[in-house]
Amino acid sequence: MNKIFLLLFLCSGISIAQNKEILKELALRNAKTTSEATISEDYKTVLKHTHPYLINLMGGNENASEIIKASFKELRSKGIVYEKAEILSVSDVVFEQDEYRCLVKGYNQMKLPNLRVKATSYLMGFYNAKDSIWYFIEADKMNNKELADTLFPGFKTKLEIPKDVVETEEIKE
């Protein structure tokens, strides 16, 4: 009897580990899709991978869509262009507060009229099992306890959220 229990226990552990690897691969694909959508100003895809809590705070899908479109337009009007938006890595997937989560490390480079901004930043991923999709928010927002509680009341995580690193360089033409 003990051998059967041990075998079942080991098999379930292997299954969970395999499931987390599959979720990690999906998080990487979804994050890359979102990153590419940012570069191409594909607001529909960006919206699709934005956490529903944020969409609700923006007043629902239609209003959030208009806000994202307006943000892209405003950047363009100020001469701000995304040159790069790359996904570098995905952390291990953790299960906490009844959901799977991960951190996604990214690199963004933007060109302003006389300045280039390079940033290594992080997204926090939240997995929606019903729709098999990862939603993302800027992870640094979760380091602000007050803001984190506004977005996700009672939010706690064991994931260590690094600070974003931003560098600027002057462009001389």
C-alpha positions in Angstrom: 0.0 0.0 0.0 2.8 2.4 0.9 4.5 1.7 -2.5 1.3 2.6 -4.4 0.9 5.8 -2.4 4.5 6.7 -3.1 4.1 6.0 -6.8 1.0 8.1 -7.0 2.6 10.9 -5.1 5.7 10.9 -7.4 3.5 10.8 -10.5 1.5 13.8 -9.3 4.6 15.7 -8.6 5.9 15.0 -12.1 2.6 16.1 -13.6 2.6 19.4 -11.7 6.2 20.1 -12.8 5.3 19.3 -16.4 2.2 21.5 -16.2 4.3 24.4 -14.8 6.7 24.1 -17.7 3.9 24.1 -20.2 2.5 27.2 -18.5 5.9 28.9 -18.5 6.2 28.2 -22.3 2.7 29.7 -22.8 3.7 32.7 -20.7 6.7 33.3 -22.9 4.7 33.0 -26.1 1.9 35.3 -24.8 4.5 37.8 -23.6 6.3 37.8 -26.9 2.9 38.3 -28.7 2.1 41.3 -26.4 5.6 42.7 -26.9 5.3 42.5 -30.7 1.8 44.0 -30.5 3.3 47.0 -28.6 5.9 47.6 -31.4 3.2 47.4 -34.1 0.6 49.4 -32.1 -1.8 46.5 -32.2 -4.0 47.8 -29.4 -6.4 44.8 -29.7 -3.7 42.3 -28.8 -2.3 44.5 -26.1 -5.8 44.7 -24.6 -6.4 41.0 -24.9 -3.4 40.4 -22.6 -4.1 43.2 -20.2 -5.4 42.0 -16.8 -9.2 42.3 -16.6 -8.9 44.2 -13.3 -7.1 47.0 -15.2 -9.6 47.0 -18.0 -12.4 47.4 -15.4 -10.5 50.3 -13.8 -10.3 51.9 -17.2 -14.1 51.6 -17.6 -14.4 48.4 -19.6 -13.2 47.0 -22.9 -14.4 49.9 -25.1 -13.0 52.6 -22.9 -9.8 50.7 -22.3 -9.4 50.2 -26.1 -9.8 54.0 -26.6 -7.3 54.8 -23.9 -4.7 52.4 -25.4 -5.2 53.8 -28.9 -4.9 57.3 -27.6 -1.7 56.4 -25.8 -0.1 55.1 -29.0 -1.3 58.2 -30.9 0.1 60.5 -28.2 3.5 58.8 -28.3 3.7 59.1 -32.1 2.6 62.8 -31.9 5.5 63.5 -29.5 8.0 61.7 -31.8 8.4 58.8 -29.4 9.0 55.5 -31.2 9.4 52.0 -29.8 12.6 50.7 -31.4 12.7 47.4 -29.4 10.4 45.5 -27.2 11.9 42.1 -26.4 11.1 39.4 -23.9 14.2 38.0 -22.3 13.0 35.4 -19.9 10.2 34.0 -17.8 10.6 33.0 -14.1 9.4 29.8 -12.7 5.6 29.6 -12.5 4.2 29.7 -9.0 0.7 28.8 -7.7 -0.5 31.3 -5.0 -3.8 32.8 -4.0 -5.6 30.2 -6.2 -3.8 31.2 -9.4 -0.6 30.7 -11.4 1.7 33.6 -11.7 5.1 34.4 -13.1 7.5 37.3 -13.8 8.5 38.2 -17.3 11.8 40.0 -17.9 11.8 42.4 -20.8 14.0 44.9 -22.6 12.5 48.0 -24.2 14.1 50.7 -26.2 12.4 53.9 -27.1 13.6 56.8 -29.2 12.6 60.3 -28.3 13.5 63.4 -30.4 16.9 63.8 -28.7 17.1 60.9 -26.3 17.1 57.1 -26.3 15.6 55.3 -23.3 16.7 51.7 -22.6 14.8 49.8 -19.9 15.0 46.4 -18.4 11.6 45.9 -16.8 9.3 43.2 -15.6 5.7 42.1 -16.2 3.7 40.1 -13.7 1.8 37.4 -15.4 -1.5 36.0 -14.2 -2.8 32.8 -15.8 -6.5 32.5 -16.8 -7.0 28.7 -16.9 -10.6 29.1 -18.3 -9.3 30.8 -21.4 -5.7 29.4 -21.5 -4.2 32.9 -21.7 -1.7 34.9 -19.6 -2.6 38.5 -18.6 0.1 41.0 -17.8 0.6 44.1 -15.8 3.8 46.1 -15.1 5.3 44.3 -12.2 6.8 47.4 -10.5 3.2 48.5 -9.8 3.0 45.6 -7.4 5.9 46.9 -5.4 3.7 49.8 -4.3 1.6 48.2 -1.5 -1.2 50.8 -1.8 -1.5 50.5 -5.5 -1.3 46.7 -5.4 -4.1 46.6 -2.8 -6.2 48.9 -5.1 -5.6 46.6 -8.1 -5.8 43.3 -6.3 -7.2 43.5 -2.7 -5.2 41.2 -0.4 -2.5 40.7 -3.0 0.5 38.7 -1.7 3.3 37.0 -3.6 6.4 35.0 -2.9 7.9 36.2 -6.2 10.6 38.8 -5.7 9.8 41.7 -8.0 13.0 43.4 -9.2 13.1 47.2 -9.7 13.2 48.4 -13.3 16.5 49.6 -14.6 16.3 52.6 -17.0 19.2 54.1 -18.9 19.1 57.1 -21.1 21.6 58.4 -23.8 21.6 61.6 -25.6 21.2 61.4 -29.4 23.4 63.7 -31.3 22.5 64.2 -34.9 
